[in-house]
């Protein structure tokens, strides 16, 4: 399953019955869901774009013009939105879809 696709969590079960989740940077892990969520929160807090999208740039020395700059992740320097940030967003979206309707957070 891709990091951003699908409507359910990527869960694999081994022969002993343990659940394994794929976490970027760690690979398959059998951590509790709470620990994976804690890691996803850390990723969301640290993986941020490096600058704003639009900027003013002078053309011909005096005429301002708008330019759209490419953004990169501050941590991994990958084009924004980086793989880890997409995974964290996907993880929280998948948890919300798994939660029964009407249940409190």
C-alpha positions as a Markdown table, in Angstrom:
| # | Residue | x | y | z |
|---|---|---|---|---|
| 1 | Unk | 0.0 | 0.0 | 0.0 |
| 2 | Unk | 1.3 | 3.5 | -0.8 |
| 3 | Unk | 2.0 | 6.0 | 1.9 |
| 4 | Unk | -0.8 | 8.3 | 0.8 |
| 5 | Unk | -3.4 | 5.9 | -0.6 |
| 6 | Unk | -6.0 | 3.6 | 0.7 |
| 7 | Unk | -8.7 | 4.1 | 3.3 |
| 8 | Unk | -7.5 | 1.6 | 5.9 |
| 9 | Unk | -4.3 | 1.2 | 7.9 |
| 10 | Unk | -1.5 | -0.9 | 6.4 |
| 11 | Unk | -1.4 | -3.8 | 8.9 |
| 12 | Unk | 0.4 | -7.0 | 8.5 |
| 13 | Unk | 0.1 | -10.0 | 10.8 |
| 14 | Unk | 2.9 | -12.5 | 11.3 |
| 15 | Unk | 2.6 | -16.2 | 12.2 |
| 16 | Unk | 2.5 | -15.4 | 15.9 |
| 17 | Unk | -0.4 | -13.0 | 15.5 |
| 18 | Unk | 1.5 | -9.8 | 16.1 |
| 19 | Unk | 0.4 | -6.7 | 14.1 |
| 20 | Unk | 3.1 | -4.9 | 12.1 |
| 21 | Unk | 2.7 | -1.3 | 10.7 |
| 22 | Unk | 5.0 | 0.3 | 8.2 |
| 23 | Unk | 6.6 | 3.5 | 9.6 |
| 24 | Unk | 8.9 | 5.6 | 7.4 |
| 25 | Unk | 12.5 | 5.5 | 8.6 |
| 26 | Unk | 11.9 | 2.4 | 10.7 |
| 27 | Unk | 10.2 | 0.0 | 8.2 |
| 28 | Unk | 7.8 | -2.6 | 9.6 |
| 29 | Unk | 7.3 | -2.2 | 13.4 |
| 30 | Unk | 5.1 | -3.9 | 15.9 |
| 31 | Unk | 4.7 | -0.8 | 18.1 |
| 32 | Unk | 1.4 | -0.1 | 19.8 |
| 33 | Unk | -0.9 | 2.3 | 17.9 |
| 34 | Unk | -0.3 | 5.0 | 20.5 |
| 35 | Unk | 3.5 | 4.9 | 20.0 |
| 36 | Unk | 3.1 | 5.2 | 16.2 |
| 37 | Unk | 0.7 | 8.1 | 16.7 |
| 38 | Unk | 3.3 | 9.8 | 19.0 |
| 39 | Unk | 5.9 | 9.3 | 16.3 |
| 40 | Unk | 3.5 | 10.7 | 13.7 |
| 41 | Unk | 2.9 | 13.8 | 15.9 |
| 42 | Unk | 6.6 | 14.3 | 16.1 |
| 43 | Unk | 6.9 | 14.1 | 12.3 |
| 44 | Unk | 4.1 | 16.6 | 11.8 |
| 45 | Unk | 5.8 | 19.0 | 14.2 |
| 46 | Unk | 9.3 | 18.7 | 12.7 |
| 47 | Unk | 8.8 | 18.2 | 9.0 |
| 48 | Unk | 7.7 | 21.7 | 7.8 |
| 49 | Unk | 8.1 | 23.7 | 4.6 |
| 50 | Unk | 11.2 | 25.9 | 4.5 |
| 51 | Unk | 9.5 | 29.1 | 3.2 |
| 52 | Unk | 6.3 | 30.7 | 2.0 |
| 53 | Unk | 5.0 | 30.0 | -1.4 |
| 54 | Unk | 4.7 | 33.5 | -2.9 |
| 55 | Unk | 7.3 | 36.2 | -2.9 |
| 56 | Unk | 7.8 | 39.6 | -4.4 |
| 57 | Unk | 10.7 | 40.0 | -6.7 |
| 58 | Unk | 11.8 | 43.2 | -8.5 |
| 59 | Unk | 11.9 | 43.0 | -12.3 |
| 60 | Unk | 13.8 | 45.5 | -14.4 |
| 61 | Unk | 15.1 | 46.9 | -11.1 |
| 62 | Unk | 11.9 | 48.6 | -9.9 |
| 63 | Unk | 8.7 | 46.8 | -11.0 |
| 64 | Unk | 7.5 | 44.3 | -8.4 |
| 65 | Unk | 6.2 | 40.9 | -9.6 |
| 66 | Unk | 4.9 | 37.9 | -7.8 |
| 67 | Unk | 6.8 | 34.6 | -8.0 |
| 68 | Unk | 5.9 | 31.2 | -6.8 |
| 69 | Unk | 8.9 | 29.6 | -5.2 |
| 70 | Unk | 9.4 | 25.8 | -4.7 |
| 71 | Unk | 9.3 | 24.7 | -1.2 |
| 72 | Unk | 11.4 | 22.0 | 0.6 |
| 73 | Unk | 11.1 | 20.2 | 3.9 |
| 74 | Unk | 13.3 | 21.8 | 6.6 |
| 75 | Unk | 14.3 | 18.3 | 7.9 |
| 76 | Unk | 14.8 | 16.0 | 4.9 |
| 77 | Unk | 15.2 | 18.7 | 2.2 |
| 78 | Unk | 12.8 | 16.8 | -0.1 |
| 79 | Unk | 10.3 | 18.7 | -2.2 |
| 80 | Unk | 7.3 | 19.7 | -0.1 |
| 81 | Unk | 5.1 | 17.8 | 0.9 |
| 82 | Unk | 7.8 | 15.2 | 1.9 |
| 83 | Unk | 7.2 | 11.5 | 2.2 |
| 84 | Unk | 7.3 | 11.5 | 6.1 |
| 85 | Unk | 4.8 | 14.4 | 6.3 |
| 86 | Unk | 2.4 | 12.7 | 3.9 |
| 87 | Unk | 2.7 | 9.5 | 5.9 |
| 88 | Unk | 1.9 | 11.3 | 9.2 |
| 89 | Unk | -1.2 | 12.9 | 7.6 |
| 90 | Unk | -2.3 | 9.6 | 6.2 |
| 91 | Unk | -1.8 | 7.9 | 9.6 |
| 92 | Unk | -4.1 | 10.3 | 11.4 |
| 93 | Unk | -6.7 | 10.2 | 8.5 |
| 94 | Unk | -6.7 | 6.4 | 8.7 |
| 95 | Unk | -7.1 | 6.4 | 12.5 |
| 96 | Unk | -10.1 | 8.8 | 12.1 |
| 97 | Unk | -11.7 | 6.5 | 9.5 |
| 98 | Unk | -11.2 | 3.5 | 11.8 |
| 99 | Unk | -12.8 | 5.2 | 14.8 |
| 100 | Unk | -16.4 | 4.3 | 15.2 |
| 101 | Unk | -18.8 | 7.3 | 14.6 |
| 102 | Unk | -19.8 | 9.1 | 17.7 |
| 103 | Unk | -16.8 | 8.1 | 19.8 |
| 104 | Unk | -14.9 | 10.7 | 21.7 |
| 105 | Unk | -11.1 | 11.4 | 21.1 |
